[in-house]
Amino acid sequence: MFLLIIVFNKTTLGIILSLNSPVSELELMQKIFESDSNAVENLYDKYASLLYTFIKKIIKDKKATEEVLEDVFLTICKKINYFDFETKNIYPWLITLAKNKAVYNLRKEKNQVSNGKSGNEIENNLVIPRLSHLSEPLDMDKAIEYKDKIEKALNSLTDAQQYVIYLAFYEGLPQDEIADRLKIPLQTVESKIKISLVKLNENFTGTSYSFSVKNQIVDMIYPYVLGCLKDDEMISVYNTFKSSEIFPWKLLGKYQNLVSLLPVILDLEEPPVKLRERIVELLNKSKDETDKSSFQISSPDIKELKPEESETRYKTGGPGNYERVESFDEMIVSRNPEGENVKRAFEPVIPFKTTEETIEEKKYLYPKDISFDGKRSYSGIITFIFVLILIVATVIVYLFYKDRSDYYENRITTLNKRLQSLVNENLNRPETPGIGELKDPQTVNLKTTGLTVAGSGKIVFSFVGKRGYLHILNL
């Protein structure tokens, strides 16, 4: 009886500790790795609303959303060994997993997925998140704290910048399809995606954080984190990242975390209660079908490309070959049903908030009529022209002053010659006779009047020699 009381007290103490000390997300992931089915249920209770709302925003079909959410949590159990426990970056991993599942579902409906690949290969290469190992830890609680901040940063973007991010992130469109939708060149879309994310990061952090060196491979970070590349491109780009001798993994992690914050501003919608029961049932069924646990841990089967193949994709006009623009300022122009062009103020965050009315349902907004008349920055050209003008001006000034210098140099040489000539001429003349040589000199003393300063002088002259001298003191 005493032993039973001890066991009961320990159990009660454990329950009390578990109630007072909430399990962290990292601990839940660890328990899932250890085949704890209750941990999956706890993780579902914490993330279900956000993931359900996020997936539904992409798919826009309730039944398909439920199926994708089921698949997400089953994948968490089966592919938990792909999660990097050292980064502790649970939130971006789950958000990216849900997004990849939803986008793959969309592309499969459009027959845009790669054929001839097994389900496990597709899941490993296209669905399982590949996050930077240098990213900062981010969980759901911290992400919720950033809700107002990321929403304000998003609202500070131009309408066109918001819309480009929306098409890439929520509609899962590759860059070429975005270009077709907006009727603009592919290179313009590529540059706008980069600029939009850089500007979003600047608005969010208050500082500029980008790779200082202009690098074609590094520029692929921006479409990669938004997921707006085709399936083969996503694989080749990541393999190119890994094969690069110098690559800013910290920059990749920063933008992966930034993009993962976008769903927190959605108006959350609770999934059906039966969905949780169905997922638990599927987990239990999976547990009954396996010998060890409810989790089937599969070995990594990641498709690797040779560095030459990855580089060839860019050399032959691949997604990395584009002209980059430093800044742009766009205005969206929509067309009303009567056909009149109307300039509309895009409601901030309209594409990102969950409402019953989607962009396609808005009668006044036609994506094909959206104009991206952005002003390209010519700062580089202006700087070059300025330097060129400065060089030309310097040469002109140098030539001008050199000409003047030569002129004055010649003048000085001429004056020196004349002076020397005068000196030589005077040297040959006889010395002028002095006062002592005057014949019959006459002297007149000079005195000052009372009105002048005190002074004196004298005049010495000779009528015979017709010469004289005037000597004045204190004049």
C-alpha positions as CSV (number, residue, x, y, z in Angstrom):
1,M,0.0,0.0,0.0
2,F,2.8,2.3,0.8
3,L,4.5,1.6,-2.5
4,L,1.3,2.4,-4.4
5,I,1.1,5.7,-2.6
6,I,4.6,6.5,-3.6
7,V,3.9,5.7,-7.2
8,F,0.7,7.7,-7.2
9,N,2.6,10.7,-5.7
10,K,5.3,10.6,-8.4
11,T,2.7,10.4,-11.1
12,T,0.7,13.3,-9.6
13,L,3.9,15.3,-9.3
14,G,4.8,14.6,-13.0
15,I,1.3,15.7,-14.1
16,I,1.6,18.9,-12.0
17,L,5.1,19.6,-13.4
18,S,3.9,19.1,-17.0
19,L,1.0,21.5,-16.5
20,N,3.1,24.2,-14.9
21,S,6.0,23.8,-17.3
22,P,4.8,23.9,-21.0
23,V,6.9,21.7,-23.3
24,S,8.9,23.7,-25.8
25,E,8.6,23.1,-29.5
26,L,12.1,21.7,-29.6
27,E,11.2,19.2,-26.9
28,L,8.1,18.2,-28.9
29,M,10.2,17.6,-31.9
30,Q,12.6,15.6,-29.8
31,K,9.7,13.5,-28.5
32,I,8.4,13.0,-32.0
33,F,11.9,11.7,-33.0
34,E,11.6,9.3,-30.0
35,S,8.3,8.0,-31.4
36,D,6.0,9.8,-29.0
37,S,2.6,10.0,-30.7
38,N,1.3,12.4,-28.0
39,A,4.0,14.9,-29.0
40,V,2.5,15.0,-32.5
41,E,-0.9,15.7,-31.1
42,N,0.5,18.6,-29.0
43,L,2.3,20.0,-32.0
44,Y,-0.9,19.8,-34.0
45,D,-2.8,21.7,-31.3
46,K,-0.2,24.4,-31.4
47,Y,0.2,24.8,-35.2
48,A,-3.0,23.4,-36.7
49,S,-4.8,26.8,-37.0
50,L,-1.9,28.6,-38.6
51,L,-1.0,25.8,-41.0
52,Y,-4.6,25.2,-42.0
53,T,-5.2,28.9,-42.7
54,F,-1.9,29.1,-44.6
55,I,-2.5,26.0,-46.7
56,K,-6.1,27.1,-47.5
57,K,-4.8,30.5,-48.6
58,I,-2.7,28.7,-51.2
59,I,-5.0,25.9,-52.3
60,K,-8.4,27.7,-51.8
61,D,-10.2,24.4,-51.5
62,K,-11.4,23.1,-48.1
63,K,-11.2,19.4,-48.8
64,A,-7.8,19.6,-50.4
65,T,-6.6,21.8,-47.5
66,E,-7.5,19.1,-45.0
67,E,-5.8,16.4,-47.1
68,V,-2.6,18.5,-47.3
69,L,-2.6,19.2,-43.6
70,E,-3.0,15.5,-42.9
71,D,-0.1,14.8,-45.1
72,V,2.0,17.5,-43.4
73,F,1.8,15.9,-40.0
74,L,2.3,12.4,-41.4
75,T,5.4,13.7,-43.1
76,I,6.6,15.3,-39.9
77,C,6.5,11.8,-38.3
78,K,8.1,10.0,-41.2
79,K,10.8,12.6,-42.1
80,I,11.6,13.9,-38.6
81,N,15.3,12.8,-39.2
82,Y,15.5,15.6,-41.8
83,F,15.0,18.3,-39.1
84,D,18.2,19.9,-38.0
85,F,18.0,19.9,-34.2
86,E,21.1,22.1,-33.9
87,T,19.5,25.1,-35.6
88,K,16.3,24.7,-33.4
89,N,14.5,26.4,-36.2
90,I,11.1,24.7,-35.8
91,Y,8.7,27.4,-37.0
92,P,10.3,28.1,-40.5
93,W,10.7,24.3,-41.0
94,L,7.0,23.6,-40.5
95,I,5.9,26.7,-42.5
96,T,8.2,25.7,-45.4
97,L,7.0,22.1,-45.2
98,A,3.3,23.2,-45.4
99,K,4.0,25.6,-48.2
100,N,5.9,23.0,-50.2
101,K,3.2,20.5,-49.8
102,A,0.5,22.9,-50.8
103,V,2.4,24.2,-53.9
104,Y,3.2,20.7,-55.0
105,N,-0.5,19.9,-54.7
106,L,-1.3,22.9,-56.9
107,R,1.2,22.0,-59.5
108,K,0.2,18.4,-59.5
109,E,-3.4,19.5,-60.4
110,K,-2.0,21.5,-63.3
111,N,0.2,18.6,-64.4
112,Q,3.3,20.7,-63.8
113,V,5.2,18.2,-61.6
114,S,8.1,16.1,-62.7
115,N,7.1,12.7,-64.1
116,G,9.0,9.4,-63.6
117,K,9.9,10.1,-60.0
118,S,8.9,8.0,-56.9
119,G,6.8,9.6,-54.2
120,N,9.7,9.3,-51.7
121,E,12.1,11.0,-54.2
122,I,9.7,13.8,-54.8
123,E,9.1,14.3,-51.1
124,N,12.8,14.3,-50.3
125,N,13.8,16.7,-53.1
126,L,10.8,19.1,-53.4
127,V,8.8,18.9,-50.1
128,I,11.3,18.5,-47.2
129,P,12.6,22.0,-46.2
130,R,16.2,22.7,-46.8
131,L,17.0,25.5,-44.3
132,S,20.3,27.2,-43.8
133,H,22.4,25.7,-41.0
134,L,23.3,29.3,-39.9
135,S,19.8,30.6,-39.4
136,E,18.7,32.0,-36.1
137,P,16.2,29.9,-34.0
138,L,12.6,30.9,-34.5
139,D,9.5,29.4,-32.8
140,M,5.9,30.2,-33.1
141,D,5.7,32.3,-30.0
142,K,8.4,34.6,-31.3
143,A,6.9,34.7,-34.7
144,I,3.5,35.8,-33.2
145,E,5.4,38.6,-31.5
146,Y,6.6,39.8,-34.9
147,K,3.1,40.0,-36.3
148,D,2.6,43.7,-36.2
149,K,6.2,44.4,-37.2
150,I,6.1,42.2,-40.3
151,E,2.6,43.5,-41.3
152,K,3.9,47.1,-41.0
153,A,7.0,46.2,-43.1
154,L,4.7,44.6,-45.7
155,N,2.4,47.6,-45.9
156,S,5.4,49.8,-46.5
157,L,6.1,48.1,-49.8
158,T,4.6,49.4,-53.0
159,D,1.5,47.7,-54.4
160,A,3.5,46.0,-57.1
161,Q,6.1,44.7,-54.7
162,Q,3.3,43.2,-52.5
163,Y,1.6,41.7,-55.5
164,V,4.8,40.1,-56.8
165,I,5.4,38.5,-53.4
166,Y,1.8,37.3,-53.3
167,L,2.0,35.6,-56.7
168,A,5.2,33.9,-55.8
169,F,4.4,32.9,-52.2
170,Y,0.7,32.3,-52.1
171,E,-0.1,31.2,-55.6
172,G,3.1,29.1,-56.0
173,L,3.8,30.6,-59.5
174,P,7.3,30.2,-61.0
175,Q,8.9,33.3,-62.3
176,D,8.1,32.7,-65.9
177,E,4.4,32.3,-65.1
178,I,4.5,35.5,-63.1
179,A,6.0,37.2,-66.1
180,D,3.1,35.8,-68.3
181,R,0.5,36.8,-65.8
182,L,1.8,40.4,-65.6
183,K,2.8,40.7,-69.2
184,I,6.3,41.8,-68.4
185,P,9.8,40.3,-69.2
186,L,11.2,37.5,-67.1
187,Q,14.2,39.5,-66.2
188,T,12.0,42.3,-64.8
189,V,10.2,39.7,-62.6
190,E,13.5,38.4,-61.4
191,S,14.8,41.8,-60.4
192,K,11.5,42.8,-58.8
193,I,11.4,39.7,-56.6
194,K,14.9,40.5,-55.3
195,I,14.1,44.2,-54.7
196,S,10.8,43.4,-53.0
197,L,12.4,41.0,-50.5
198,V,15.4,43.3,-49.9
199,K,13.0,46.2,-49.3
200,L,10.8,44.0,-47.0
201,N,13.9,43.1,-45.0
202,E,14.9,46.7,-44.7
203,N,11.5,47.7,-43.5
204,F,11.4,44.8,-41.0
205,T,14.9,45.2,-39.5
206,G,15.4,48.9,-40.1
207,T,18.8,48.1,-41.7
208,S,20.0,46.9,-45.0
209,Y,21.2,43.3,-45.0
210,S,22.3,42.0,-48.4
211,F,25.3,40.4,-50.0
212,S,27.8,43.2,-50.8
213,V,29.4,41.5,-53.7
214,K,27.3,41.2,-56.9
215,N,27.0,37.5,-57.4
216,Q,24.7,35.6,-59.8
217,I,24.4,32.6,-57.6
218,V,23.7,34.6,-54.5
219,D,20.9,36.5,-56.3
220,M,19.1,33.2,-56.6
221,I,18.5,33.3,-52.8
222,Y,15.4,35.5,-53.3
223,P,13.4,33.4,-55.7
224,Y,14.5,30.3,-53.8
225,V,13.2,31.4,-50.4
226,L,9.9,32.4,-52.0
227,G,9.7,29.0,-53.8
228,C,9.0,30.6,-57.2
229,L,11.3,28.3,-59.1
230,K,10.4,25.2,-61.1
231,D,11.0,21.8,-59.5
232,D,14.2,21.1,-61.3
233,E,15.4,24.6,-60.7
234,M,14.8,24.3,-56.9
235,I,17.0,21.2,-56.8
236,S,19.8,22.6,-59.0
237,V,19.9,26.0,-57.2
238,Y,20.3,24.3,-53.8
239,N,23.0,22.0,-55.1
240,T,24.7,25.1,-56.6
241,F,24.5,26.7,-53.1
242,K,26.2,23.7,-51.6
243,S,28.9,23.5,-54.3
244,S,29.9,27.2,-54.0
245,E,33.2,27.7,-52.2
246,I,31.9,30.9,-50.7
247,F,28.2,31.2,-50.0
248,P,26.4,33.5,-47.4
249,W,24.4,30.8,-45.6
250,K,23.6,33.4,-42.9
251,L,21.9,35.6,-45.5
252,L,19.9,32.6,-46.8
253,G,18.8,31.8,-43.2
254,K,17.8,35.4,-42.6
255,Y,15.5,35.6,-45.6
256,Q,14.1,32.1,-45.0
257,N,13.0,33.3,-41.5
258,L,11.7,36.5,-42.9
259,V,9.5,34.8,-45.5
260,S,8.2,32.3,-43.0
261,L,6.8,35.2,-41.0
262,L,4.3,36.2,-43.7
263,P,1.6,33.7,-42.7
264,V,1.3,35.1,-39.1
265,I,-0.6,38.1,-40.4
266,L,-3.4,36.0,-41.7
267,D,-6.8,35.9,-39.9
268,L,-6.6,32.4,-38.4
269,E,-9.3,29.8,-39.1
270,E,-9.8,26.8,-37.0
271,P,-9.7,23.5,-38.8
272,P,-12.6,21.0,-38.4
273,V,-12.5,19.0,-35.1
274,K,-12.9,15.8,-37.1
275,L,-9.7,16.6,-38.9
276,R,-7.7,16.2,-35.7
277,E,-9.4,12.9,-35.0
278,R,-8.7,11.7,-38.5
279,I,-5.0,12.6,-38.2
280,V,-4.8,10.8,-34.8
281,E,-6.5,7.8,-36.4
282,L,-4.0,7.8,-39.3
283,L,-1.1,7.9,-36.9
284,N,-2.5,5.0,-34.9
285,K,-3.1,3.0,-38.0
286,S,0.5,3.7,-39.1
287,K,1.6,2.6,-35.7
288,D,-0.3,-0.7,-36.0
289,E,1.2,-1.3,-39.4
290,T,4.8,-1.0,-38.3
291,D,6.8,-3.2,-36.0
292,K,8.6,-0.5,-34.0
293,S,6.6,2.7,-33.8
294,S,4.2,4.9,-35.6
295,F,7.1,6.6,-37.4
296,Q,8.7,5.3,-40.5
297,I,12.1,6.9,-40.6
298,S,13.5,6.9,-44.1
299,S,17.0,7.4,-45.1
300,P,17.8,10.6,-47.0
301,D,17.4,10.3,-50.8
302,I,18.3,13.7,-52.0
303,K,19.0,14.2,-55.7
304,E,22.4,15.7,-56.2
305,L,23.6,17.5,-59.3
306,K,27.2,17.8,-60.3
307,P,28.7,21.3,-60.0
308,E,29.2,21.4,-63.7
309,E,25.5,20.6,-64.3
310,S,24.5,23.3,-61.8
311,E,26.8,25.9,-63.4
312,T,25.6,25.0,-66.9
313,R,22.1,25.9,-66.0
314,Y,23.2,29.5,-65.4
315,K,25.6,29.7,-68.4
316,T,22.9,28.7,-70.8
317,G,20.4,31.4,-69.9
318,G,19.1,29.8,-66.7
319,P,17.3,31.6,-63.9
320,G,20.4,33.3,-62.7
321,N,21.1,35.2,-66.0
322,Y,19.3,38.5,-65.5
323,E,19.9,42.1,-65.1
324,R,19.5,43.4,-61.6
325,V,17.9,46.8,-60.8
326,E,18.7,48.6,-57.6
327,S,15.4,50.2,-56.9
328,F,12.1,50.8,-58.5
329,D,8.8,52.6,-57.8
330,E,5.8,51.0,-59.4
331,M,2.2,52.0,-59.7
332,I,-0.6,49.4,-60.2
333,V,-3.3,50.4,-62.7
334,S,-6.5,48.4,-62.7
335,R,-9.3,48.5,-65.2
336,N,-13.0,48.7,-64.2
337,P,-15.7,46.7,-66.0
338,E,-16.5,49.7,-68.2
339,G,-12.9,49.7,-69.6
340,E,-11.8,52.9,-68.0
341,N,-8.3,53.0,-66.6
342,V,-8.5,53.7,-62.9
343,K,-5.6,54.3,-60.5
344,R,-6.4,52.3,-57.4
345,A,-4.8,52.5,-54.0
346,F,-4.0,48.9,-53.2
347,E,-5.3,48.1,-49.8
348,P,-2.3,47.3,-47.6
349,V,-1.8,43.6,-47.2
350,I,-5.0,42.7,-49.2
351,P,-3.3,39.8,-50.9
352,F,-2.1,38.4,-47.6
353,K,-5.2,38.6,-45.4
354,T,-7.6,35.7,-45.4
355,T,-11.0,37.0,-46.6
356,E,-13.8,35.5,-48.4
357,E,-13.0,37.7,-51.4
358,T,-9.8,36.7,-53.1
359,I,-8.0,38.7,-55.7
360,E,-9.5,36.7,-58.5
361,E,-13.0,37.5,-57.1
362,K,-12.5,41.2,-57.2
363,K,-14.2,42.4,-60.3
364,Y,-12.2,45.6,-60.5
365,L,-8.8,44.1,-60.5
366,Y,-7.4,42.3,-63.5
367,P,-3.8,41.1,-63.0
368,K,-3.1,41.3,-66.7
369,D,-3.8,45.0,-66.6
370,I,-1.4,45.7,-63.8
371,S,1.3,48.0,-65.0
372,F,4.9,47.9,-63.7
373,D,6.1,51.2,-65.0
374,G,8.9,51.3,-62.6
375,K,11.6,53.9,-62.9
376,R,14.9,52.2,-63.2
377,S,17.7,53.7,-61.2
378,Y,20.6,55.0,-63.4
379,S,22.9,55.7,-60.5
380,G,25.7,53.6,-62.0
381,I,25.4,55.4,-65.4
382,I,25.2,58.8,-63.7
383,T,28.3,58.0,-61.6
384,F,30.2,56.9,-64.7
385,I,29.2,60.1,-66.6
386,F,30.2,62.3,-63.6
387,V,33.6,60.6,-63.3
388,L,34.1,61.0,-67.1
389,I,33.2,64.7,-66.9
390,L,35.5,65.2,-64.0
391,I,38.4,63.6,-65.9
392,V,37.8,65.7,-69.0
393,A,37.5,68.9,-66.9
394,T,40.8,68.0,-65.1
395,V,42.6,67.5,-68.5
396,I,41.2,70.8,-69.8
397,V,42.3,72.7,-66.7
398,Y,45.7,71.1,-66.8
399,L,46.2,72.0,-70.5
400,F,44.9,75.6,-69.8
401,Y,47.2,76.2,-66.9
402,K,50.1,74.6,-68.7
403,D,49.6,76.9,-71.6
404,R,49.5,80.0,-69.3
405,S,52.5,78.7,-67.4
406,D,54.5,78.4,-70.7
407,Y,53.4,81.9,-71.6
408,Y,54.5,83.5,-68.3
409,E,57.7,81.5,-68.4
410,N,58.5,83.0,-71.8
411,R,57.6,86.5,-70.6
412,I,60.0,86.1,-67.6
413,T,62.8,84.9,-69.8
414,T,62.3,87.9,-72.1
415,L,62.3,90.4,-69.2
416,N,65.4,88.8,-67.8
417,K,67.2,89.3,-71.2
418,R,66.1,92.9,-71.4
419,L,67.3,93.6,-67.8
420,Q,70.6,92.0,-68.5
421,S,70.9,94.1,-71.7
422,L,70.3,97.3,-69.7
423,V,72.8,96.3,-67.1
424,N,75.4,95.6,-69.7
425,E,74.6,98.9,-71.4
426,N,75.1,101.0,-68.2
427,L,78.3,99.2,-67.4
428,N,79.8,100.7,-70.5
429,R,78.8,104.3,-69.7
430,P,81.2,106.7,-67.9
431,E,80.3,107.5,-64.3
432,T,78.1,110.6,-63.8
433,P,80.1,113.5,-62.4
434,G,79.6,114.3,-58.7
435,I,78.9,117.6,-56.9
436,G,82.7,118.1,-56.4
437,E,83.2,118.2,-60.1
438,L,80.8,121.2,-60.6
439,K,82.4,124.4,-61.9
440,D,81.6,127.5,-59.9
441,P,78.9,125.7,-57.8
442,Q,76.1,127.8,-56.2
443,T,74.3,126.6,-53.1
444,V,70.8,127.5,-51.9
445,N,69.7,126.3,-48.5
446,L,66.1,125.3,-48.0
447,K,64.1,125.6,-44.9
448,T,60.6,124.5,-44.0
449,T,57.7,126.8,-43.2
450,G,55.7,126.6,-40.0
451,L,52.9,124.7,-41.6
452,T,55.0,121.7,-42.6
453,V,56.9,119.0,-40.9
454,A,60.4,120.0,-39.8
455,G,62.9,119.4,-42.6
456,S,65.7,120.9,-44.6
457,G,67.5,120.7,-47.9
458,K,69.7,122.5,-50.4
459,I,70.2,123.1,-54.1
460,V,73.6,122.9,-55.6
461,F,73.9,124.1,-59.2
462,S,76.3,125.4,-61.8
463,F,75.5,127.9,-64.4
464,V,78.6,127.1,-66.3
465,G,78.1,123.4,-66.4
466,K,74.4,123.8,-66.6
467,R,73.9,121.1,-64.0
468,G,72.6,121.0,-60.5
469,Y,71.6,118.7,-57.6
470,L,68.6,118.9,-55.2
471,H,69.1,117.4,-51.7
472,I,66.0,117.3,-49.4
473,L,65.7,115.8,-45.9
474,N,62.5,114.8,-44.1
475,L,60.3,115.7,-47.1
